[in-house]
Each structure stands twice: as C-alpha cells, then as structure tokens.
Amino acid sequence: MLEAEQIREMSMAEHLQALEQLWDAVCPDDANAPSPGWHATVLQERQERAASGESRFLTLDQVKARLRPSEP
C-alpha cells in the first residue's frame, strides 16, 4: 500500500498510471457495465439539439484556448 507522502512525490505520469490501474481494478469489464437510465435521456436530448442546429461545436484548438489561463 502506498503512503500519502509517496503519492505526493509521484510524477504526473506516475499519477495517471496509478489512476488507470485503480480504474482497471474497480471496473475490470467496462463493456458489460450497466449504464444508468438517465444516460439514454441525456444522449437523446443531445442528439436532438445537434440535429436541430441548436448545439454549438468547438474545434480542439478552441477548447484548448478556452482552457488555457488568460495572460495578464
């Protein structure tokens, strides 16, 4: 078992690898995991908004620009 101090000292790559390993241990067979009923409702609503032109889509560059902190 890892101690909290060991976790704090891990690199970002090590953190991500640990998260992946934890997720695999918690959900070993994602393909058969049941989906909550509300997922279907949300997906249907999103499909309808996309089909009607109501949704607005961003390019990957636009998303990255939004997520970057603005310069002072």
Backbone as ProteinMPNN parsed JSONL, in Angstrom:
{"seq_chain_A": "MLEAEQIREMSMAEHLQALEQLWDAVCPDDANAPSPGWHATVLQERQERAASGESRFLTLDQVKARLRPSEP", "coords_chain_A": {"N_chain_A": [[0.856, -1.184, 0.0], [0.535, 2.202, -0.794], [1.865, 5.069, 0.796], [0.634, 8.321, 1.792], [2.572, 10.331, 1.462], [4.291, 9.177, -0.4], [2.647, 9.143, -2.609], [2.253, 11.887, -3.067], [4.774, 12.543, -3.964], [4.974, 11.449, -6.445], [5.345, 11.59, -10.025], [3.523, 13.348, -12.627], [2.977, 11.572, -14.712], [3.236, 9.141, -13.364], [1.135, 9.414, -11.53], [-1.069, 9.365, -13.293], [-0.781, 6.812, -14.388], [-1.182, 5.264, -12.091], [-3.856, 5.937, -11.56], [-5.099, 4.809, -13.807], [-4.565, 2.106, -13.321], [-5.976, 1.748, -10.933], [-8.595, 2.268, -11.845], [-8.916, 0.152, -13.67], [-8.902, -1.943, -11.854], [-11.215, -1.449, -10.394], [-13.26, -1.445, -12.299], [-13.166, -3.933, -14.091], [-14.351, -4.949, -16.406], [-15.483, -3.018, -18.447], [-17.137, -3.012, -20.706], [-19.4, -4.459, -20.136], [-20.585, -3.079, -18.125], [-23.4, -1.762, -16.517], [-25.404, 0.899, -17.791], [-26.647, 3.885, -16.423], [-30.157, 4.689, -16.423], [-30.742, 7.393, -16.967], [-28.733, 8.176, -18.685], [-29.427, 7.499, -21.317], [-31.501, 9.295, -21.792], [-30.176, 11.79, -21.642], [-28.359, 11.505, -23.779], [-30.157, 11.284, -25.928], [-31.382, 13.834, -25.848], [-29.168, 15.43, -26.463], [-28.559, 14.527, -29.043], [-30.847, 15.399, -30.382], [-30.616, 18.205, -30.098], [-28.274, 18.608, -31.57], [-29.083, 17.753, -34.106], [-31.031, 19.666, -34.687], [-29.568, 21.914, -34.972], [-29.171, 23.512, -32.845], [-27.117, 23.028, -31.069], [-23.741, 23.986, -30.36], [-20.6, 23.528, -31.671], [-17.161, 23.091, -30.914], [-13.809, 23.458, -32.125], [-10.87, 21.468, -31.505], [-8.699, 23.145, -31.026], [-10.033, 25.496, -30.243], [-11.191, 24.66, -27.846], [-8.899, 24.108, -26.322], [-7.858, 26.704, -26.185], [-9.802, 27.943, -24.637], [-9.414, 26.646, -22.228], [-6.896, 27.341, -21.425], [-5.204, 29.479, -19.172], [-5.848, 32.958, -19.162], [-3.573, 35.46, -20.268], [-1.957, 37.896, -18.194]], "CA_chain_A": [[0.0, 0.0, 0.0], [1.294, 3.448, -0.854], [1.621, 6.084, 1.815], [0.262, 9.612, 1.217], [3.789, 11.043, 1.071], [4.761, 8.567, -1.646], [1.743, 9.587, -3.676], [2.561, 13.292, -3.342], [6.07, 12.63, -4.637], [4.886, 10.85, -7.779], [5.255, 12.49, -11.176], [2.192, 13.344, -13.241], [2.841, 10.317, -15.451], [3.011, 8.088, -12.37], [-0.232, 9.591, -11.029], [-2.01, 8.901, -14.314], [-0.659, 5.359, -14.466], [-1.837, 4.721, -10.902], [-5.298, 6.087, -11.759], [-5.519, 3.797, -14.775], [-4.542, 0.809, -12.658], [-7.106, 1.719, -9.999], [-9.832, 2.153, -12.617], [-8.989, -1.22, -14.175], [-9.22, -2.824, -10.733], [-12.597, -1.19, -9.984], [-14.148, -1.79, -13.412], [-12.371, -4.773, -14.989], [-15.052, -5.266, -17.653], [-16.305, -1.843, -18.746], [-18.1, -3.259, -21.785], [-20.626, -5.025, -19.577], [-21.075, -2.262, -17.018], [-24.717, -1.197, -16.842], [-25.484, 2.342, -17.924], [-27.859, 4.382, -15.757], [-31.25, 5.042, -17.328], [-30.728, 8.798, -17.369], [-27.773, 8.368, -19.773], [-30.152, 7.444, -22.589], [-32.247, 10.551, -21.914], [-29.209, 12.855, -21.939], [-27.863, 11.299, -25.141], [-31.246, 11.613, -26.861], [-31.514, 15.296, -25.869], [-28.01, 15.981, -27.179], [-28.74, 14.218, -30.461], [-31.895, 16.28, -30.901], [-30.058, 19.562, -30.216], [-27.314, 18.599, -32.678], [-29.837, 17.636, -35.359], [-31.783, 20.9, -34.93], [-28.633, 23.025, -35.152], [-29.146, 24.275, -31.598], [-25.829, 22.826, -30.408], [-22.577, 24.671, -30.917], [-19.438, 22.668, -31.532], [-15.877, 23.775, -30.923], [-12.664, 22.678, -32.566], [-9.961, 21.151, -30.412], [-7.931, 24.363, -30.741], [-10.899, 26.41, -29.499], [-11.325, 24.124, -26.488], [-7.612, 24.346, -25.663], [-7.749, 28.136, -25.911], [-10.696, 28.247, -23.512], [-8.909, 26.047, -21.004], [-5.655, 27.991, -21.026], [-5.42, 30.72, -18.413], [-5.554, 34.171, -19.937], [-2.345, 36.13, -19.839], [-2.255, 39.177, -17.539]], "C_chain_A": [[0.892, 1.233, 0.0], [0.901, 4.38, 0.292], [1.331, 7.415, 1.11], [1.488, 10.375, 0.725], [4.352, 10.481, -0.239], [3.915, 9.028, -2.83], [2.045, 11.033, -4.055], [3.851, 13.445, -4.14], [6.055, 12.057, -6.049], [4.825, 11.924, -8.855], [3.83, 12.433, -11.73], [1.964, 12.039, -14.002], [2.563, 9.158, -14.505], [1.61, 8.184, -11.771], [-1.241, 9.021, -12.025], [-1.968, 7.38, -14.448], [-1.355, 4.7, -13.274], [-3.36, 4.811, -11.032], [-5.833, 5.04, -12.726], [-5.574, 2.414, -14.133], [-5.688, 0.677, -11.661], [-8.424, 1.529, -10.748], [-10.001, 0.732, -13.145], [-9.365, -2.195, -13.071], [-10.68, -2.674, -10.308], [-13.583, -1.665, -11.05], [-13.401, -2.662, -14.414], [-13.034, -5.055, -16.33], [-16.021, -4.139, -17.987], [-17.394, -2.121, -19.781], [-19.427, -3.781, -21.252], [-21.187, -4.233, -18.409], [-22.421, -1.658, -17.402], [-24.659, 0.334, -16.887], [-26.749, 2.824, -17.226], [-28.907, 4.817, -16.779], [-31.205, 6.475, -17.821], [-29.715, 9.067, -18.474], [-28.488, 8.415, -21.117], [-30.913, 8.738, -22.828], [-31.319, 11.692, -22.307], [-28.699, 12.719, -23.365], [-28.912, 11.663, -26.178], [-31.41, 13.124, -26.983], [-30.368, 15.933, -26.651], [-28.107, 15.713, -28.675], [-29.78, 15.141, -31.094], [-31.383, 17.701, -31.079], [-29.071, 19.65, -31.375], [-28.05, 18.571, -34.01], [-30.565, 18.929, -35.703], [-30.869, 22.097, -35.183], [-28.509, 23.89, -33.913], [-27.797, 24.167, -30.889], [-24.733, 23.601, -31.132], [-21.365, 23.804, -30.644], [-18.173, 23.491, -31.66], [-14.809, 22.862, -31.496], [-11.787, 22.387, -31.35], [-9.124, 22.376, -30.035], [-8.754, 25.368, -29.941], [-11.056, 25.954, -28.049], [-10.043, 24.388, -25.708], [-7.463, 25.814, -25.283], [-8.628, 28.536, -24.732], [-10.141, 27.752, -22.18], [-7.606, 26.677, -20.535], [-5.967, 29.245, -20.221], [-5.058, 31.919, -19.283], [-4.331, 34.84, -19.385], [-2.68, 37.491, -19.25], [-1.932, 40.362, -18.41]], "O_chain_A": [[1.889, 1.287, 0.719], [-0.263, 4.449, 0.688], [1.736, 7.612, -0.036], [1.437, 11.004, -0.332], [4.834, 11.236, -1.085], [4.433, 9.268, -3.92], [2.089, 11.366, -5.239], [3.99, 14.392, -4.915], [7.044, 12.18, -6.771], [4.318, 13.023, -8.628], [3.037, 11.573, -11.346], [0.876, 11.467, -13.941], [1.746, 8.289, -14.808], [0.966, 7.164, -11.529], [-2.152, 8.285, -11.646], [-3.008, 6.739, -14.605], [-2.04, 3.69, -13.436], [-4.074, 3.878, -10.663], [-6.891, 4.454, -12.496], [-6.507, 1.646, -14.368], [-6.301, -0.385, -11.555], [-9.267, 0.73, -10.341], [-11.093, 0.169, -13.079], [-10.073, -3.17, -13.321], [-11.315, -3.65, -9.908], [-14.628, -2.228, -10.723], [-13.036, -2.181, -15.486], [-12.344, -5.371, -17.299], [-17.233, -4.285, -17.829], [-18.466, -1.517, -19.725], [-20.471, -3.559, -21.866], [-22.15, -4.658, -17.772], [-22.566, -1.103, -18.491], [-23.945, 0.966, -16.108], [-27.816, 2.237, -17.411], [-28.566, 5.262, -17.875], [-31.584, 6.754, -18.959], [-29.817, 10.092, -19.15], [-28.192, 9.266, -21.956], [-30.962, 9.225, -23.958], [-31.638, 12.474, -23.203], [-28.614, 13.712, -24.088], [-28.595, 12.28, -27.195], [-31.56, 13.644, -28.088], [-30.583, 16.873, -27.416], [-27.773, 16.578, -29.485], [-29.6, 15.606, -32.22], [-31.672, 18.342, -32.09], [-29.035, 20.655, -32.084], [-27.68, 19.288, -34.94], [-30.706, 19.263, -36.879], [-31.338, 23.17, -35.564], [-27.808, 24.902, -33.933], [-27.379, 25.094, -30.195], [-24.794, 23.833, -32.339], [-21.134, 23.392, -29.507], [-18.117, 24.461, -32.416], [-14.891, 21.64, -31.369], [-11.954, 22.997, -30.294], [-8.87, 22.615, -28.855], [-8.22, 26.026, -29.049], [-11.052, 26.776, -27.132], [-10.091, 24.84, -24.563], [-6.997, 26.133, -24.189], [-8.238, 29.375, -23.921], [-10.371, 28.362, -21.136], [-7.249, 26.557, -19.363], [-6.89, 29.989, -20.555], [-4.085, 31.89, -20.037], [-4.073, 34.798, -18.182], [-3.582, 38.173, -19.738], [-2.129, 41.505, -17.997]]}, "name": "protein", "num_of_chains": 1, "seq": "MLEAEQIREMSMAEHLQALEQLWDAVCPDDANAPSPGWHATVLQERQERAASGESRFLTLDQVKARLRPSEP"}
